Amino acid sequence: MSVGTPIERVWPAPVTGPLTDPELTTLYGRAPHPHLRVNFVASADGAVTLDGYSAGLSGEPDKRVFGLLRMLCDGLVVAAGTLRHEGYRAVRLGEARRAWRREQGLAEYPTLVVVSGSLDLDPAQACFADAPVRPLVLTGTTAEPPPGLTEVADLVRCGGERVDLAAGLAELRRRGLGQLLCEGGPRLFGALTAADLVDELCLTVAPLLAGAGPGRITAGDGSPPRHLPLRHVLAAADGVLMLRYARDPGGAPPAGTAPAA
């Protein structure tokens, strides 16, 4: 049964009628190999925020897919700056989505993974203090944790002063977190792109013009263009588009994946 604002598939094969949650789950799915999916929302003119926050661009259809993508992942990756600015809470799922995960042989909740070079984190923030699964923090070898952080999260040291993202993702996969979902922010997305670690981009386009000022969904140092084929286009009744781009599933394994023995 569909919920709220109807979402339909318009490409590659149009499907008449609203998509149910199980149909959306099948469309997005879990990859058969280690996979990093990035999820963002932007305005039609490319802004990543409205009045300083991404929530101003997100409506009910986007939140619905947002929740399903969290249900599908093993690990939820987010930069420390985004975690602080957006006020992340504990990563929790409703009973129906937890039941789906149990049926798939997954842990009831995905693991929160925070990327932080400086360890400027608040252990009292709900995403740590109220987490149903102990979070992981990817950081370099030199950063000193604030008091209380190691009581609520495990530090994963990878790289020197800067976080080595490829090494960090390889360690997450060694720990069984093969399906990763990154929710930003733009600098982390830019760094992952530069390291050729992005396997998929799910982009929601809100039907509004934000005007000049806000940044794009990616930021940081430039990197070579990387082809990412369009896989599907969904349209919600309120004018929102949901685009999914992904590598060829039969292509080379993603960077940061340990070679087969």
N, C-alpha and C positions, 0 to 999 in steps of 0.2 A: 504494500500500500504506500502511495506517495505521501509526503508530509509537506504541508505549507505550500509555498509557491512552486508550481509545476516546473520540472526540468525535462527537456526533451533533447534527444540526439539529432543533430542536423547534418553531421558529416562524420565519417565517409558514407554511411548508409543511414538515411533519415529513418527515424523510428517515430511513428505517430503515437501520441499519448504520453503521459508523464511517466518518467522512470521511477521505479521503486528503489528502496535502499539496497536490496539484494542485487538488482540490475546495475546500480551504480558501483557497488562493490566489485562485481564482475568486470565492469569496464575499466576500473582502475587497477584492481588486483594486486597480487604480490608477484614479483619477478622470480623466475626459477634459479636465480643466481644472486650474489651480493649486489645491492642496488642502492644508489643514493637519489632520492626524489626531493626536489625543491618545490615549495609551495608559496606563491605570492599572490597578492591582489594589487591591482593598479587601476588608475583612472584611464579613460579613453585617450587622454593626452600624455600618459606615461608616468603620472605622479604615484609615488609609493605611499604617501600619507595625505590625509586631509586634516587640517588644523593640528598637524604634528603627530597624528596617530593613524595606524592602518585601519583601526576599527571604523573610522568614518567612511571607508570605501566598501566595507563588507556588509552584506545584507543576509537575509535568511538562506537563500540558495548557497551562497559561498560558505556560510557557517555549517551548513549541512554536509557539504563535501569536505570541508576542513575537518569535521569530526570523523568522517569515514576514513580519511587519510590517516588520522591518528590511530584509528582502530587497526589499520592494515600494517602499521610499522612495528619494528622491534625496538627501535631507538628514535627518540625525537631530539634532533640536534638544533641548538639555538645559540647565537652569540650572546655573551654576557651583557653587552650594551642593550640589545633588544630585550633581553630578560628583565633588565632593570627598567627600561623606559616603558615597556608595555605592561609592566606589573604582573609578570607570569605567576599563576597560581599552581598548585599541585596538578599534575597530569592525571586526571581521573576520567573514567568512562562509565556510562550507564550500564545497567544490568544486561540489557540486550546485546550490547557490543562486547561486554566481558564474556557473555555466553558464547558469542560467535568465536572469540579468540580461544576459549577453552575447547570448542569443537575442532578448531584447527591445530590443537596441540601447542598453543602459544601461552605465554604468561598472561595473566589477566590484564596487566597494564604494561604499556611500553615504558622503557627506561628513558628518563630525561638525561640528555647529554649537553653540557654547557661548555662552550669554547671560550676560554679566558686566558689571555697572556699575562695579565696583571694580577689575577685573583681578587679583583675588586668586587667582591660578592658579599651579600648579607645572609649569613646562615639562618636568620630569623624570617627571611622571605618565605612565603607559603610554599613556593615551588620546592624548597628544601625541607622546611620544618614540618610540612604536612604531606610529604611525598609518600605514596603507597609503595614505591620501589625506590631504593636508595639511588640517588642520582650519581652520575659520573661527571667529572670536570676534566676536560682536555686542557692541559697547560704545558708551559715549557719547564725546563729544569731549574730555573733560577727564581721563579716567583714564590713568595712566602704567603701561605694562606692566613687569612684573618682568624682570630680566635673563634673556635667553635665550628669552623667550616668542615674540618675532617671528622667531626662528630656526626654530621648529617650527609656527607657526600664522600665519594672516593676520588682521589686525584689520580689522573693518568698522565704521567710525564712523557711528553713526546716533543723532541726538538730542543733547541737551546733557549735563547731569549724569546724567540717566536715559536708559536705552535707549529709543528710539522703536521699538516692536515693529512697527508697521505699515510704517515706512520700512525696517526691517531685513528683513522678509519680502519686501517689494517688491524689495530689492536681491538677496536670495537667488534670487528668481524670475528676475531679470534675468540672473543667472549660470547659469541653467538648472536650478536646484533647485526644480522646480515641485511635486513631491510631497514634503511635509514630514511627518515623524513626530516628535511631541514626547513625551518620556518624563518630563516634570516638571521640577522639583517643583511642589508645590501653589501656591506664590506665582506662579510663571511661568504655570501654568494659569489662576489667577485673573486675572492681568493680561491674558492673551490673551483670556479670556472678556469682560472689561470692554471691551476694544478691539474686540469682535465679530470676532475673527480665527479662531475655532474652527469648523471645518467638520464635524468628526466626533469622537466619543468612543467608544473601545473600552474597555469596563470589564469586568474579570474580578472576579467575586464569589466569594470563598473561603467555604466552609461552616463558619465558626467565628465565635465572639463574642470580640472582643479586649478588651471592657470599656472603662471610662472611661480617658481619658488621651490616646491618640494623636489627632492631628488628622485632618481630612478630606482628600480628594484636591485640594481647592481652598482657597486662603487669600488674604488681602489685602483691599483695599477692596471694598465691596459694588458690585454692578452690577445692571441690570435683568434679570429672568428672560428667558431666550431659549429658544424652543421648538426641540427637536431630536428629530425623529421616530425611533422605534425601527425598525431595519431587519432585524435578525435576532437570534435567541437560540440559542446553542449550549450543550449540556450535556455535561460529561465524566462518565465512569463513576464518578469519585471524588466527585461532587456539586458540582463547580465549574460556575458559569454564566459564559458569555461573551456579553456584550451589546454590540451595535453600534448607535450612534445617529448619524445623519448628516442634514445639510441636504438639502432637495429638490434633486436633481441638476439640475433644470431651473430652479432659482431664480436669484436675483441672484448675480453673481460675488462671491467672497470679498473682504473688505476687504484692502487691501494689494496688490491686483492692478492693474497698470497698465491703463488703458482701451485698447481696440483702436484702432489708428490709422485 
